[in-house]
Amino acid sequence: MLLTMSLGLFVACQSEIDTKQAAEVKEVKEVKKAEKQINRPSPLTNKKLVKTPAPGVKIAPAGPAGNSFPLVADSKIEFIGAKVTGDHKGGFEKVKGSVMADDAGKVSMVNLTIDMTSVYADPFPYAEKFVSHLKDEDFFHVEKFPTASFKSTSIQEGKITGVFEMRGVQKEITFDGTFSDAPPYDLKAEFKINRKLWGIEYAGKADNLIKDDVAILANLQFAK
């Protein structure tokens, strides 16, 4: 009997989150320092100075305004959260953003803003209650932090690095992601992050604990 219960618990603990690669997460102190150094006016000439970013930090070029491509409305940012009893999937209905392309047509920068009040969950018996809980202070605390954002600092072959801010906490994350080579630019990325690094500490019920890791699924398109 005990063996059967143990096996059942083991099966219940399996999650789609476990199949996703973890994003690399770092503090953003060096990134902020580098951003302040770049384009800082000189007190003597009032001209902008260009200084080298902090070691290991690359600031993507802004590119001309004509190379900006806004996010297409039906683009999706979804998530997977999990308790012992199983996964819950959902997403955000309102996301804004854009990418910049360099003169060669390659994406050089991506900015995203997520309306956290637009969170939803895929249908299940207690979905409405679940979404209401996600909005309160145990999770996203949308009354105090209505938006989250991502701003890239480096886009290299197969790797995207940037500052992800949620609940007022900023972390530099690096994850695998691919852009198409020409407009409309498609971005597809799947990775997981530890929610506790952004101050989401709620553990769940003692008999149905919540996983620390949350999967992020981005399926975005940018076009004129």
C-alpha positions in Angstrom: 0.0 0.0 0.0 2.8 2.4 1.0 4.7 1.6 -2.2 1.6 2.2 -4.3 1.0 5.6 -2.7 4.7 6.5 -3.2 4.5 5.6 -6.8 1.4 7.7 -7.2 3.0 10.7 -5.7 6.0 10.3 -7.9 3.9 10.2 -11.0 1.9 13.3 -9.8 5.1 15.2 -9.4 6.1 14.9 -13.0 5.6 18.2 -14.9 6.1 19.7 -18.3 8.2 22.3 -16.5 10.8 19.6 -15.9 11.5 19.3 -19.7 12.4 23.0 -20.1 15.9 24.4 -19.9 16.5 26.8 -17.0 17.4 30.4 -17.9 20.7 31.7 -16.6 19.9 34.4 -13.9 22.3 37.1 -12.7 22.1 40.3 -10.7 21.7 43.4 -12.8 24.1 45.7 -10.9 26.7 45.6 -13.6 24.1 46.1 -16.3 22.8 49.3 -14.7 26.4 50.6 -14.2 27.1 50.0 -17.9 23.9 51.7 -19.0 24.8 54.8 -17.0 28.3 55.0 -18.5 27.0 55.0 -22.1 25.9 58.3 -23.6 26.6 60.3 -20.4 27.0 64.0 -21.2 30.5 65.4 -20.4 30.4 68.2 -17.8 33.0 70.1 -19.9 31.7 69.8 -23.4 28.0 68.8 -22.8 28.6 66.2 -25.5 27.8 62.6 -25.0 30.6 60.3 -24.1 30.7 56.7 -25.3 32.3 54.4 -22.7 32.9 50.7 -22.7 30.3 48.7 -20.8 31.2 46.7 -17.7 33.0 43.4 -18.4 30.7 40.7 -19.8 27.8 43.2 -20.6 26.9 44.0 -24.1 24.4 46.8 -24.9 22.6 46.2 -28.2 22.6 49.0 -30.7 19.4 50.9 -31.0 19.4 51.2 -34.8 17.4 53.7 -36.9 13.8 54.3 -36.0 12.7 53.0 -39.4 13.9 49.5 -38.4 11.4 49.2 -35.5 8.8 46.4 -35.8 5.9 46.4 -33.2 4.4 43.3 -31.7 1.5 41.7 -33.5 -1.6 41.6 -31.5 -2.2 37.8 -31.4 1.3 37.1 -30.1 1.4 35.0 -26.9 3.3 34.8 -23.7 2.2 31.8 -21.7 3.3 30.1 -18.5 3.2 26.7 -16.8 3.0 26.5 -13.1 2.7 23.3 -11.1 1.6 21.8 -7.8 2.1 18.3 -6.6 -1.3 17.4 -8.1 -0.4 18.7 -11.6 0.3 21.5 -14.0 -1.7 24.7 -14.5 -1.3 26.6 -17.8 -2.1 30.1 -18.6 -0.8 33.4 -20.0 -1.3 37.1 -20.5 -3.9 38.6 -22.8 -2.2 42.0 -23.1 1.4 42.3 -24.2 3.1 45.2 -25.9 6.5 45.5 -27.4 8.8 45.9 -30.4 12.1 44.8 -31.9 14.8 46.8 -33.6 16.6 45.4 -36.6 20.1 46.5 -37.7 21.0 47.5 -41.2 21.6 43.9 -42.2 18.1 43.0 -41.2 19.0 41.1 -38.0 17.1 41.7 -34.8 19.3 43.7 -32.4 16.9 44.6 -29.6 13.6 43.5 -28.1 11.5 45.3 -25.6 8.3 43.8 -24.0 5.8 45.1 -21.5 3.3 42.6 -19.9 0.0 43.7 -18.4 0.0 41.5 -15.3 -3.7 42.3 -14.7 -4.5 40.4 -17.9 -3.4 37.0 -16.6 -5.6 34.1 -17.4 -5.6 30.3 -16.9 -6.6 27.5 -19.2 -10.1 26.2 -18.2 -10.3 23.9 -15.2 -12.9 23.7 -12.3 -11.3 26.3 -10.1 -9.7 28.5 -12.8 -11.5 31.7 -11.8 -10.4 31.3 -8.2 -6.9 30.4 -9.3 -6.6 33.6 -11.5 -7.8 35.7 -8.6 -5.1 34.2 -6.4 -2.5 34.9 -9.0 -3.4 38.6 -8.9 -3.0 39.0 -5.2 0.1 39.6 -3.0 0.9 35.9 -2.8 1.9 35.9 -6.5 1.9 38.8 -8.9 0.5 41.5 -6.6 -1.0 43.3 -9.6 -2.4 46.2 -7.6 1.1 47.3 -6.7 2.9 45.9 -9.7 0.6 46.0 -12.7 3.2 45.4 -15.3 6.3 43.3 -15.9 9.0 44.0 -18.6 11.8 42.6 -20.5 14.5 44.7 -22.2 17.3 42.9 -24.1 21.0 43.8 -23.7 22.4 41.2 -26.0 21.1 39.1 -28.9 23.5 36.6 -30.2 23.1 33.4 -32.2 20.5 31.4 -30.3 20.9 33.3 -27.0 18.9 36.3 -25.7 20.0 38.2 -22.7 18.2 41.0 -21.0 16.7 42.5 -17.8 13.4 41.0 -16.7 11.5 43.0 -14.1 8.6 41.6 -12.2 7.1 42.7 -8.8 9.7 45.5 -8.8 12.6 43.0 -8.9 15.1 43.1 -11.7 17.2 40.2 -12.8 19.4 39.6 -15.8 18.3 36.5 -17.6 19.8 34.6 -20.6 17.7 32.0 -22.4 17.7 30.1 -25.7 15.5 31.8 -28.3 15.4 32.1 -32.1 14.3 35.0 -34.4 13.5 34.6 -38.0 16.0 36.2 -40.4 13.5 38.6 -42.1 10.3 40.4 -41.2 7.8 39.5 -40.0 10.2 38.6 -37.2 9.1 35.5 -35.2 10.5 34.8 -31.7 10.1 31.4 -30.2 11.5 30.6 -26.7 10.8 28.1 -23.9 12.6 28.2 -20.6 12.0 28.1 -16.9 12.8 30.5 -14.1 12.7 30.2 -10.3 9.8 32.4 -9.2 11.3 33.0 -5.7 14.1 35.1 -7.3 11.4 37.7 -8.1 9.9 37.6 -4.6 7.0 35.1 -5.2 7.5 33.0 -2.1 4.1 31.4 -1.6 4.6 27.7 -1.0 1.1 26.4 -1.4 -0.7 24.0 0.9 1.3 21.5 3.0 -0.3 18.6 1.1 -0.1 20.2 -2.3 3.1 22.3 -2.6 3.9 24.6 -5.5 7.0 24.1 -7.6 9.6 26.9 -7.4 10.2 26.7 -11.2 7.7 28.3 -13.7 8.0 27.7 -17.4 7.7 30.6 -19.8 6.5 30.0 -23.4 7.0 32.9 -25.8 5.5 32.7 -29.3 5.8 36.3 -30.6 5.6 38.0 -34.0 6.7 41.5 -34.9 5.7 43.3 -38.1 5.1 46.7 -39.6 
